[in-house]
């Protein structure tokens, strides 16, 4: 009887619910349903330029610590100098990203995807300088020495699929790390980032749309 009961309770891949696809509002450039913490650190892209590159970053504030309000505060220019010694070196920085994916998979958006976020700094991709002009920057809460979570890979793939649909100029063949466009300055998202896992999930999530 127990064997029959166990057989009837077997869960197959086909019965596991798949999260509904994410959607970007084309009119506003905002991710529907995401928490919005809009940053003043952004501006318009150059005339006629569309995003055709997805840049992945890693971030933790203070370094090596996860959670808390500090990434939001950094990207909105409200990081308090006295909250942590490290903050004195970066407080006042005019930086941002389009979105952050936290360790539990929560997506926070700071800049509309159609606008230019200030995430890449001095950078170059395929002979084109100034990657902020033509890229979307996604931060992953983590460090070079810490594996990213499965929830982060899942939500990153869902977000990428939504961006591909909203901006046909984007595609899975143009997803890079910050270290790829600024190799002399940056190492993120780091050697532990699982690019193979991301590619597999992006293919799956894109096929579901």
Secondary structure, DSSP 8 states (H G I E B T S, - for coil): -HHHHHHHT---GGGS-------EETTTTEETTSEE---SSEE---TT----EEEEEEE-SSTT---SSHHHHHHTT---TTS-TTHHHHTT-----SEEE-TTS-EEE-S-TTSEES-S-S-EETTEE-GGGGEEEEEEE--TTS---HHHHHHHHHHHHHHHHH-TT--GGGEEEHHHHSTTT--TT-TT--HHHHHHHHHHHHHT-
